[in-house]
């Protein structure tokens, strides 16, 4: 099972790395967003209020955009690629072989998680090189754990959403329509402190806000302790578990739209 | 199918059936979607090493049946055994022995032909050699090309290669040449004919008669969810017992009643001397006719001998009249 998962992971990752559209939406776009938002709002010594003090606004954007990168790899890209594979009969053909269903899913999830971890590292590197941000070594473990929990949870949500989309052309617009507004009200594009209360409260319901918050806690230089945002991680994981339940009940290997 | 109920049947022994047992055995298979009966109680038997054609018009229930045999759909009623197991519950060990060419499936995106095959080879316990399998389907020159960049006919050959890479006992081909140009169909037929040489059992569905006639050892015709005929390409629908029509036009001065006594009872005379002899032993009757005409010093220049084509048999079996529900 583990051997089969790694076997599939190798080919899924290779296919991912060869797809220009996926490269743009998953690898280039988070970097672009970080540069744009940090430049527009972070210039001129602007600071943002965070727990325990204030940090430079350009530094503030790093954990939020890491959340965006995780979600792009594990939710946006996963929904688009798995829906396409399903509708084109690729998944059905794989299921006609002895490969275990769990290995097909685990191989694809591993691809997304690895891409998410690499994106997080790249964004941290850019934050460090361009905006003088640094990762406190004490909370490095919390940051890594948060990225992995977030990635796994959004993969589950991705499989749940895939089960509800009947047409491959609808995949990208659907994930964009879901995530874009959430980025605005979850502290990813705009600091939560400048949002009206009711909008911030709406954002509190969804996992994007809690993933961004948990990453900020682990990233914030003012954080004391190990930097684990227990409650936020729990809420993200609960969303993931709910997604998993829907995926188990609804996921189809056969094309739905034909 | 859902994620949880799909278990890899490690424990299930991959014991194939004994040689005498049929590879595919179906008794009283029924499939209903709500109140609509798509497969209305069919029996099938496919023997080891044969190419079995499941022939019928679109919507006859062929793909539903084959997907039940492949384990993709659940049956409503009946008994199904494929390689000694029930496909609805069979696991990975069973799938190791079964190759599937789906009616529609695109290549793995962003992978080359060789990479697709290497990926699939990793799924099986004892896969075939990758380059040899690529050569078998005639894609050696395209081995490094992306699967999605191949032409339709080449993609179909990649489908064949992916179905064969696990070295299966039994291969399902669901309408393998639909939408092909004639030369691509020929190329695909050669690959299927090659499976016979490899000793594989092939379950082929098609709505092309010439395909069934060219490839199959036995044909079963399905129409509106029921089996309407079974036989070899030569005997299907009583084709071998059908009379041959010997038609000709008699010269003005000769009447049909002048024909030799052996032919007269079989003769149907039309206007202007046009005559048809319905013969069950055409060579014998032709000789009699020839001797008679030559003996009287005339020829029969428009002589025509017509054996009912498989197509006529098929159309008479699946035509609108035969689709009437007997209930």
Boltz contact constraints between the chains, C-beta under 6 A:
constraints:
  - contact:
      token1: [A, 7]
      token2: [B, 122]
      max_distance: 6.0
  - contact:
      token1: [A, 11]
      token2: [B, 119]
      max_distance: 6.0
  - contact:
      token1: [A, 15]
      token2: [B, 109]
      max_distance: 6.0
  - contact:
      token1: [A, 15]
      token2: [B, 110]
      max_distance: 6.0
  - contact:
      token1: [A, 15]
      token2: [B, 111]
      max_distance: 6.0
  - contact:
      token1: [A, 18]
      token2: [B, 110]
      max_distance: 6.0
  - contact:
      token1: [A, 19]
      token2: [B, 110]
      max_distance: 6.0
  - contact:
      token1: [A, 88]
      token2: [B, 106]
      max_distance: 6.0
  - contact:
      token1: [A, 89]
      token2: [B, 102]
      max_distance: 6.0
  - contact:
      token1: [A, 89]
      token2: [B, 104]
      max_distance: 6.0
  - contact:
      token1: [A, 89]
      token2: [B, 105]
      max_distance: 6.0
  - contact:
      token1: [A, 90]
      token2: [B, 108]
      max_distance: 6.0
  - contact:
      token1: [A, 93]
      token2: [B, 102]
      max_distance: 6.0
  - contact:
      token1: [A, 93]
      token2: [B, 105]
      max_distance: 6.0
  - contact:
      token1: [A, 96]
      token2: [B, 100]
      max_distance: 6.0
  - contact:
      token1: [A, 97]
      token2: [B, 95]
      max_distance: 6.0
  - contact:
      token1: [A, 97]
      token2: [B, 123]
      max_distance: 6.0
  - contact:
      token1: [A, 98]
      token2: [B, 92]
      max_distance: 6.0
  - contact:
      token1: [A, 98]
      token2: [B, 95]
      max_distance: 6.0
  - contact:
      token1: [A, 98]
      token2: [B, 96]
      max_distance: 6.0
  - contact:
      token1: [A, 98]
      token2: [B, 123]
      max_distance: 6.0
  - contact:
      token1: [A, 99]
      token2: [B, 123]
      max_distance: 6.0
  - contact:
      token1: [A, 100]
      token2: [B, 8]
      max_distance: 6.0
  - contact:
      token1: [A, 101]
      token2: [B, 3]
      max_distance: 6.0
  - contact:
      token1: [A, 101]
      token2: [B, 6]
      max_distance: 6.0
  - contact:
      token1: [A, 248]
      token2: [B, 3]
      max_distance: 6.0
  - contact:
      token1: [A, 248]
      token2: [B, 4]
      max_distance: 6.0
  - contact:
      token1: [A, 251]
      token2: [B, 3]
      max_distance: 6.0
  - contact:
      token1: [A, 253]
      token2: [B, 1]
      max_distance: 6.0
